[in-house]
Amino acid sequence: MKLLVILLGLLVALVLVVSLTERFGKPMDAQKQSRLSKVAMVLVFVLLIAQVILYWVRSGG
């Protein structure tokens, strides 16, 4: 039952975010989109390395 409540909450949040971004979002130019894409890739890489380090430290090496 708790799982269904959580899934319902996530669905409502997703519908709300999608509807608001479609209504109030403005399109990005190609240069800004490229820059944000590069930043996102760096952040994903850093988070991946941090998770590997945390896993290694918690498991005792």
C-alpha positions as CSV (number, residue, x, y, z in Angstrom):
1,M,0.0,0.0,0.0
2,K,2.8,2.4,0.8
3,L,4.4,1.7,-2.5
4,L,1.2,2.7,-4.3
5,V,1.1,5.9,-2.4
6,I,4.7,6.7,-3.3
7,L,4.1,5.9,-6.9
8,L,1.0,8.0,-7.0
9,G,2.9,10.9,-5.5
10,L,5.7,10.6,-8.0
11,L,3.1,10.4,-10.9
12,V,1.4,13.6,-9.7
13,A,4.8,15.4,-9.3
14,L,5.8,14.3,-12.8
15,V,2.6,15.5,-14.4
16,L,2.9,18.8,-12.6
17,V,6.5,19.4,-13.6
18,V,5.8,18.4,-17.3
19,S,2.8,20.7,-17.5
20,L,4.6,23.6,-15.9
21,T,7.7,23.3,-18.1
22,E,5.6,23.0,-21.2
23,R,3.6,26.2,-20.3
24,F,6.4,28.4,-18.9
25,G,9.6,26.9,-20.4
26,K,11.4,28.8,-23.1
27,P,13.5,27.1,-25.8
28,M,17.2,27.2,-25.5
29,D,19.6,28.0,-28.3
30,A,22.1,25.4,-29.5
31,Q,25.1,27.0,-27.8
32,K,23.5,27.1,-24.3
33,Q,22.1,23.5,-24.8
34,S,25.6,22.3,-25.7
35,R,27.2,24.0,-22.7
36,L,24.6,22.5,-20.3
37,S,25.1,19.1,-21.8
38,K,28.8,19.3,-21.2
39,V,28.2,20.4,-17.6
40,A,25.7,17.6,-17.0
41,M,28.2,15.0,-18.3
42,V,30.9,16.2,-16.0
43,L,28.5,16.1,-13.0
44,V,27.3,12.6,-13.9
45,F,31.0,11.4,-14.1
46,V,31.8,13.1,-10.7
47,L,28.8,11.5,-9.0
48,L,29.7,8.1,-10.5
49,I,33.2,8.3,-9.1
50,A,31.9,9.5,-5.7
51,Q,29.5,6.5,-5.5
52,V,32.3,4.1,-6.4
53,I,34.5,5.6,-3.7
54,L,31.7,5.4,-1.1
55,Y,31.0,1.8,-2.0
56,W,34.7,1.0,-1.7
57,V,35.0,2.8,1.7
58,R,31.8,1.2,3.1
59,S,32.7,-2.3,2.0
60,G,36.1,-2.1,3.7
61,G,38.3,-1.8,0.7
